[in-house]
Amino acid sequence: MSNIDALLLAAGAGTRLRPLTDHWPKCLMPISGRPLLDYWLCALNRCEVSRVLVNIHYHRNIVEQFLNQPQFDGWVSGVFEPCLLGTAGTLRHNWKILKDRRILLIHADNWCQCDIANFVHFHLYERPKHTVMTMMTFRSENPKDCGILELDNNGVVRKLYEKVCDPPGNLANGAVYIIEPSVLDWLIDNPEANDFSRQVLPYFLDRIATWENKNIHRDIGKIASLRLAQLDLAPKPCWQDSTFWHSEFQNNPIHDMLATI
């Protein structure tokens, strides 16, 4: 999969998870004893994604120490944002690295088990030819809290309903995308667009294909959702837990905090 780079959005403060996130970044919250971001990087490693960027802001030092583990050497890099640039702003900020590449854009603070290789195959070979992006979707149990989609007969997004009181269904935006280089080109030409969901997606309506993830897909932005994620069967790890960072992580108070809050 050498023709695709990945950008993982992992810089958010996770305010709805306080007090947990006062002490620990949302993107590294433990799920079945492993950091959330570890699952994403493991999935990308299995698909042989050539290069991964992770944007960093909140609890910068903790996330950088995690990314400095030897299993990520040479293919995963952290990109620090002193001031948060927005989801689209982060894409634009890294355009010199990502230009002319297909980009797997992932909101990495979501708990997701999916077949990324199948998702990529669909985008490359099966999506409608006029589309410039493929959005991963899922069936939400709480559609009022999600961006709900209306599709045409070819599975292309016609309308977006962002967290409305009476959504017209439960097919939700999973906040995982594969985008063609032309989308990044558009961002360069439109510097006022900083929010991917609210400014980029509406512009590209009728050019966004969809692929439904029928496995686990959770927004763990609330403590109740994070607790539910602990009950999910987690995939096997990709590497040995022999690093100093992981040893320190296993003894971190965040595990006890999560169990008792």
N, C-alpha and C positions, 0 to 999 in steps of 0.2 A: 504494500500500500504506500509506495514511496512517493506517489503524486499527491498525497494529502498530508497537510500539517494540522495540528490541533491547537486550539486556544481554549484553556480552561479558565473560566471566570470564578475566582476563589477569594476575592478581596473584601467581600462584604462583612459588616460588623455583626450580623445575626442578632439584631436587637430583640427579636421576639423570643430568643433562647436565653436571655438573661435570667438569672445570674451566671449560667454556665459560661456564656461567651465573655463575661468579664474576665475570665481566667484562661480561656482556651478558644482558638478560632473555630468558627462553625465548620469550615471545610475539613477540619481534622477531628470532628466529633467521632467518638468511638461507636462503631456498629459491630456487634459480635466480637468485640475486643480489638478491632483494627480501625485505623483512621479512615474516614470516608474517602478522602482524596486517594488513598492507597488503592481502593477498589477501582476508581476511574483509571488510574495509571496502569494498573494490572490489565484491565480490559483493552486499553490502547496498545500495551505491549504485546498482547496476544494477537492483535491485528496488524502488528508491525508498522504502526504509524511512524513515519520517519522522524518527525520533530514535534515536540510539545512545548508550548509556552504556558506558564501559569501566572496570571496577574496576582499581585500581592499588595496588600495595604495594611489591613488590621492584623495585629499580632504578627508583624512582619518577621521578627527574629525566629519565632517558633516555626513558621511555615518554611522559611529559608533553611533552617536546620533540618527539617524533614526532607526537603528536596536535595540536600547535600549528601544524602545516603548514596553509597556506591552503585546501587542498582539503577539509579537514574542518571548516572554519569554519561555525558555525550549525547543524550537525546531529550532530556527534560531540563528546561531553564525557567527560573523565576524572573518575572519582570515587575519591578517595584514601581508603584504609582504613589508619589507623595501626596497627591490629591486625586481622589477618585474621578475618573474620566467618563463614567457611564459605560454601559455595555457596548454601545456602538463606538464610543470614544476610544475604548481600549483597542478595538479592531483597527481604527484609524491610526492610533499611536504606533502600532506595530506593522504598519503597511510595508515598510522597507524590507522586513523579514518575510512577510506573508504574500507580497504582491505576486501575481501571476500563478498563484497556487489555489487549489481547492482547499477550503478551510472547514474543519470540523469544530464548530463553536459549541461549547458545552458550559451550561450553568452547573458548575461542579459542586455546588452545595445542595444538590438534589440527590436522593438515594435512588439509584436506578440500576436494574439488572436487565440488560438487553443484548441482543445479538448485533453488535456494532458492524461486524463483517457483512451481515445481511443488509443492514441499513445502508452501508456504503455501496454494496452491489446494486441495490434498488436505485440509488441516486445515479450511479454511473450508467446503468443499462436499462432500467425499466421506467423511470419517471417520464412524464410527458415532455416532449422535446422542447417546448417553448418555455419551460420553467427554468429558473435560475437558482433555485434553492429547494432543499427538502427539509421539512420540519418533522421531527419525531413527535408523535401524538400518543395519548393514553386515555383510558376511560377513568374519569375522576369520580370519586365518591362524594366530593364536595365541590360541585361545579361553580357555585357562587364565589369560591375563592380562587378560581382559575381563569385563564384566557380560553374561552370556548370558541369552537370553530364551526363555520358553516362551509361545506364543501360542494363542489359541483360533481357531476357524474363521473369524472375522471379522478376524483380525490384531490382536486386542486382547491386551495383556500379561496373562498369568495368573500367571506366576512369574518371579522374578529369581534368578539364580545368580551371585553376585558373586565372581569370581576363585576358582572352586573347582577342585580337582584333576582331576575327571572331569566336565567340563561336558556337558550333554545336547544339544550341537549347536554351531554356530558363528555363529548370528545374534546379533549383539552390539549393545549400547546404544552409539550414536554420540555421546552427550553433547551433542546438539543437540535442543531442544524448542520447541514452541509451546504456551504455556499460557494457559488462559482466566482471566479475572479471579477466578473463584471459588477458584483454587489460591492466589493471593496472599492472598485473604481468609482462607483456612485458615491460612496462615503467620502472619498477624497474630494469630490466635486461639490459635496454638500456638508461643509464643516459645522453647520448648525445642528446636524442630526447626531445626538449623543446617546439616545435611548433606543435600543434595538427593537423592543416590543412596540413602543408607542410611535416611533418615527420611521423606522426602516420597514418593518413588516407591512404597515398600511400602504406604503408606496408600492410595494411589490405584490399586492393582492392580484390574484389571477395568474401569478407566476411562481407560486409556492406549492410544490408537491408535498404530499404527506405520506408517512410510513408509520403504522401503528405498532407501538410496543405493547405486547399482550402479557408481558411479564411485570415484575414489580416496578413501580414508579411512584415515588413519594416526595413531596416537598417536606423536608424535615425542619422547616423554619419554626415550628412550634414544638414545645416540649412533649406534648401528647403524641405527635407524629414521630418524634425521635424515639420515644419509648416503644411505639409500635414497630419501628424498624429493627429493634433488638430481637423481635420475635421471628423475623424473616430468616429463612435459610440463606446463609451467605455463601458466595462462591469460594472455592479454594484459593489460597494465596498463590502468587506467582514466584515468590522468593522466600528464602529463609529469614526468620525473624532473629537474625544474629547480630544486627547492628547495635551500636551503643544507643542510638536514638530510640529504637524500638524497645530496648530494655528499660530505658527511662520512661517511655510512654506507658508501659505496662504497670509501672509503679506510680503513675501520675494520679493525683487526687481527683481528677475529672471523672474517673470511673465510679468512685464512691459518691461523688456529687450527683451524677446521673441516676444512680440507684436509689438515692434517698430524697431527691427533690420532689 
